[in-house]
């Protein structure tokens, strides 16, 4: 059985939000989401640490930024 806690999930949300900000650079959420075909409201929930992306978005972002999904959620540096 996969073992994780609510704290584990929140840590992933926290790290993901920080790394997304870093990878987006100077672009606003609105600009970045429009360029990448992701609803701005969806990106806002990620930045506010309220949710994590669906796997399809994780895959697309990993490819776009040239990083791993593990990096995006803090499982590797």
Buried (B, 14 or more C-beta within 10 A) or exposed (E): EEEEEEEEEEBBBEBBBEBBEEBBEEEEBEEBBBEBEBEEEBBBBBBEBEEBBEEEBBEBBBEEBEBEBEBBBBEEE
